[in-house]
């Protein structure tokens, strides 16, 4: 079998400075209280992006069993994780924020405030007509809490993570990876301008092109748990963006990777290379 199957997003990597503290935060605030693994092995495969050598780390994979993808909470143990030198701005290249599903936005907004999480935006409506709001985790990673209708279980209001917002320098080039290779080929919207739902975010009052892509989960594997996912590409029109991880290591504070659950990894390698995105 040469066909690749992408079952969905397995996890987002979250670079932090205290894995235990952040696991407790994601468990108690966002309901990701299932610890799939707690790993202290040396990280070797990403040495190219960690100063050219392996590093000791702790990684905890946390899941919310209402449905959605997991959080790999990742901490260097042999060096001090570095925060960005200056605050990340909307449109900077890399993963800017993640999208977490809720059944009832107003209830989620109120419950998080009761739990001591102060939203960084009001409840807003995106170009797809769906309501959401934004918060930060204790490492200042930005999280969008968004109404969503695709669930694995039907018990709680807050679910798992189902997508992310990625700053890119050229949306058309980026779509060759996300749409053509990874299968996020449903375009929910493609708009350029200034957006009310961005207004409370850093540099959110600037002009952007934004494209929201969606992919229904394939049947098989853990697809029923992961569910439908979305990737939003955002390109700054007003300014030249910075790289979110400029002069820092992979694994430093921020969203460090987006991981897909696939069948036939060899076909993914082949298709990425053919499209001009070879594995690193």
C-alpha positions as CSV (number, residue, x, y, z in Angstrom):
1,X,0.0,0.0,0.0
2,X,1.6,3.3,-1.2
3,X,-1.3,5.6,-0.1
4,X,-0.7,7.8,2.9
5,X,-3.6,8.2,5.4
6,X,-3.5,11.2,7.8
7,X,-5.9,10.3,10.7
8,X,-5.7,13.7,12.3
9,X,-3.6,15.8,14.6
10,X,-2.0,13.7,17.3
11,X,-0.6,16.5,19.5
12,X,0.9,20.0,19.7
13,X,4.3,20.4,21.3
14,X,4.4,23.0,24.1
15,X,7.8,24.2,25.2
16,X,7.7,25.2,28.9
17,X,9.9,26.0,31.8
18,X,8.2,23.7,34.3
19,X,6.6,20.5,32.9
20,X,4.9,19.5,36.2
21,X,3.4,22.9,36.8
22,X,2.1,23.2,33.2
23,X,0.7,19.6,33.1
24,X,-1.4,20.5,36.2
25,X,-2.5,23.8,34.5
26,X,-3.6,22.0,31.3
27,X,-5.3,19.3,33.4
28,X,-7.2,21.6,35.8
29,X,-8.0,24.5,33.4
30,X,-8.5,22.7,30.1
31,X,-9.4,19.2,31.2
32,X,-6.4,17.5,29.7
33,X,-6.0,15.3,32.8
34,X,-5.0,12.0,31.1
35,X,-1.2,11.5,31.3
36,X,-0.4,9.3,28.3
37,X,3.3,9.3,29.0
38,X,5.9,11.0,31.2
39,X,9.3,10.6,29.5
40,X,12.7,11.6,30.7
41,X,14.8,10.2,27.8
42,X,17.4,12.3,26.0
43,X,16.1,14.1,22.9
44,X,18.4,13.2,20.0
45,X,16.4,13.5,16.7
46,X,16.1,17.3,16.9
47,X,19.8,18.0,17.6
48,X,20.0,20.0,14.4
49,X,17.7,22.6,16.0
50,X,19.1,22.4,19.5
51,X,22.6,23.8,19.0
52,X,23.8,20.6,17.2
53,X,23.7,18.2,20.1
54,X,21.2,16.1,22.1
55,X,19.6,17.5,25.3
56,X,18.0,16.0,28.4
57,X,14.3,16.7,28.6
58,X,11.1,15.9,30.3
59,X,8.0,15.4,28.1
60,X,4.4,14.7,29.3
61,X,1.6,13.9,26.8
62,X,-1.8,15.1,28.2
63,X,-5.2,14.3,26.7
64,X,-8.7,15.5,27.2
65,X,-11.0,12.4,26.5
66,X,-13.9,14.6,25.4
67,X,-12.2,14.5,22.0
68,X,-9.4,16.4,20.2
69,X,-5.7,16.2,20.2
70,X,-3.1,16.1,23.0
71,X,-0.5,18.5,24.4
72,X,3.1,17.3,24.6
73,X,4.4,19.5,27.4
74,X,8.1,19.6,26.8
75,X,10.9,21.0,29.1
76,X,14.7,21.1,28.8
77,X,16.4,19.6,31.9
78,X,20.0,20.5,31.1
79,X,19.5,24.1,30.1
80,X,17.2,27.0,31.0
81,X,14.4,27.2,28.4
82,X,14.5,30.6,26.7
83,X,11.4,32.8,26.1
84,X,11.3,35.0,23.0
85,X,13.4,38.1,23.3
86,X,10.4,40.3,22.6
87,X,6.7,39.5,22.7
88,X,5.4,37.4,19.8
89,X,3.2,39.4,17.4
90,X,0.3,38.1,15.3
91,X,1.7,37.2,11.9
92,X,5.2,36.3,13.1
93,X,6.2,33.0,11.4
94,X,5.6,29.8,13.3
95,X,2.7,28.5,15.4
96,X,1.1,31.6,17.0
97,X,-1.8,30.0,18.9
98,X,-3.7,26.8,19.3
99,X,-7.5,26.2,19.0
100,X,-9.3,24.3,21.9
101,X,-12.9,23.2,21.5
102,X,-15.8,24.0,23.7
103,X,-19.5,23.4,23.4
104,X,-20.5,26.7,25.1
105,X,-18.2,29.7,24.7
106,X,-19.9,31.8,27.3
107,X,-19.8,29.0,29.9
108,X,-16.1,28.3,29.1
109,X,-15.4,32.1,29.5
110,X,-17.1,32.2,32.9
111,X,-15.7,28.9,34.2
112,X,-12.1,29.8,33.3
113,X,-12.4,33.2,35.1
114,X,-13.7,31.3,38.2
115,X,-10.6,29.1,37.9
116,X,-8.3,32.1,37.9
117,X,-7.6,32.3,34.2
118,X,-8.2,35.9,32.9
119,X,-9.1,36.0,29.2
120,X,-6.9,38.3,27.1
121,X,-9.9,39.1,24.8
122,X,-13.6,39.5,24.9
123,X,-15.8,36.9,23.2
124,X,-15.5,37.6,19.5
125,X,-16.9,36.2,16.2
126,X,-14.5,35.0,13.5
127,X,-15.1,35.2,9.8
128,X,-16.7,31.8,9.8
129,X,-19.4,33.1,12.2
130,X,-18.1,31.0,15.1
131,X,-17.5,32.6,18.6
132,X,-14.3,32.3,20.5
133,X,-12.0,34.1,23.0
134,X,-8.3,34.0,23.8
135,X,-6.3,33.1,27.0
136,X,-2.6,32.5,27.9
137,X,-1.1,29.6,29.7
138,X,1.5,30.4,32.5
139,X,4.3,30.5,29.8
140,X,2.4,33.1,27.8
141,X,1.5,30.7,25.1
142,X,-1.7,32.0,23.4
143,X,-4.8,29.6,23.3
144,X,-8.0,30.2,21.4
145,X,-11.1,28.7,23.0
146,X,-13.6,28.2,20.2
147,X,-17.0,26.7,19.8
148,X,-16.9,23.4,17.9
149,X,-19.3,20.6,17.1
150,X,-17.1,17.6,16.7
151,X,-16.7,15.5,19.8
152,X,-15.7,12.0,21.0
153,X,-17.5,12.1,24.4
154,X,-20.5,14.1,25.5
155,X,-19.8,14.8,29.2
156,X,-18.0,18.1,29.7
157,X,-18.0,21.5,28.1
158,X,-14.3,21.7,27.4
159,X,-12.6,19.5,24.9
160,X,-9.1,19.0,23.5
161,X,-7.1,20.9,21.0
162,X,-8.3,20.7,17.4
163,X,-6.0,23.1,15.4
164,X,-3.7,26.1,15.4
165,X,-3.0,29.4,13.9
166,X,0.3,29.5,11.9
167,X,2.0,32.7,10.8
168,X,3.5,32.3,7.3
169,X,5.4,34.6,4.9
170,X,3.4,33.4,1.8
171,X,0.1,31.7,2.1
172,X,0.1,30.3,-1.4
173,X,3.4,28.6,-0.8
174,X,2.2,27.3,2.6
175,X,-0.9,25.8,1.1
176,X,1.2,23.5,-1.1
177,X,2.1,21.7,2.2
178,X,-1.0,22.0,4.3
179,X,-3.6,21.5,1.5
180,X,-1.8,19.5,-1.2
181,X,0.3,17.2,0.9
182,X,-1.5,17.0,4.3
183,X,-5.0,17.2,2.9
184,X,-6.4,20.3,4.5
185,X,-8.1,21.1,1.3
186,X,-11.5,22.5,2.6
187,X,-11.3,26.3,2.6
188,X,-13.7,27.7,5.2
189,X,-12.7,31.3,4.4
190,X,-10.0,33.3,2.7
191,X,-10.1,36.9,3.6
192,X,-7.8,39.9,3.7
193,X,-8.3,43.0,5.9
194,X,-8.5,44.0,9.5
195,X,-10.5,41.7,11.8
196,X,-12.5,42.4,15.0
197,X,-11.7,39.0,16.4
198,X,-7.9,39.7,16.2
199,X,-8.2,43.2,17.7
200,X,-7.2,42.2,21.3
201,X,-4.1,40.2,20.2
202,X,-0.6,41.7,19.9
203,X,-0.5,43.6,16.5
204,X,-4.0,42.3,15.9
205,X,-5.1,45.7,14.5
206,X,-2.9,45.3,11.4
207,X,-3.9,44.0,8.0
208,X,-3.7,40.3,7.4
209,X,-4.6,37.7,4.9
210,X,-6.0,34.7,6.7
211,X,-7.1,31.3,5.3
212,X,-8.9,28.7,7.5
213,X,-8.4,25.2,6.3
214,X,-10.2,22.1,7.5
215,X,-9.8,18.4,7.2
216,X,-12.3,15.7,8.3
217,X,-10.6,12.8,10.2
218,X,-10.1,9.6,8.2
219,X,-11.7,6.5,9.6
220,X,-9.3,4.2,11.5
221,X,-6.6,4.6,14.1
222,X,-7.5,7.2,16.8
223,X,-9.5,9.3,14.3
224,X,-12.7,9.2,16.3
225,X,-10.8,10.7,19.3
226,X,-8.8,13.3,17.3
227,X,-11.8,14.4,15.2
228,X,-12.0,17.0,12.5
229,X,-9.2,19.6,12.7
230,X,-8.4,23.1,11.4
231,X,-5.3,25.0,10.4
232,X,-5.5,28.7,10.0
233,X,-2.7,30.4,8.0
234,X,-2.1,34.1,8.7
235,X,0.1,36.3,6.6
236,X,0.9,39.9,7.7
237,X,0.3,42.4,4.9
238,X,1.3,45.4,7.0
239,X,4.8,44.4,8.1
240,X,7.7,42.0,7.6
241,X,7.2,39.3,10.3
242,X,9.8,38.0,12.7
243,X,10.5,34.3,13.1
244,X,9.0,33.1,16.4
245,X,12.0,30.9,17.2
246,X,14.7,33.2,15.8
247,X,18.0,32.7,17.8
248,X,16.4,30.1,20.0
249,X,16.3,26.3,20.2
250,X,13.5,24.0,19.3
251,X,12.2,23.1,22.7
252,X,12.4,26.6,24.1
253,X,9.2,28.3,25.3
254,X,6.4,28.3,22.7
255,X,4.6,25.9,20.4
256,X,7.4,23.8,19.1
257,X,5.8,21.3,16.7
258,X,2.5,20.0,15.2
259,X,2.3,16.2,15.1
260,X,0.1,14.2,12.8
261,X,-1.0,10.7,13.3
262,X,-0.4,8.8,10.0
263,X,-0.4,5.5,8.2
264,X,2.4,4.7,5.8
265,X,5.0,7.3,6.9
266,X,7.1,6.3,3.8
267,X,4.5,7.8,1.6
268,X,4.4,11.0,3.6
269,X,8.2,11.3,3.3
270,X,7.9,10.7,-0.5
271,X,5.1,13.2,-1.0
272,X,6.7,15.9,1.2
273,X,10.0,15.6,-0.8
274,X,8.2,15.8,-4.1
275,X,6.3,18.9,-3.0
276,X,9.6,20.6,-1.9
277,X,9.2,20.0,1.9
278,X,11.7,17.2,2.6
279,X,11.9,15.7,6.0
280,X,14.6,17.1,8.2
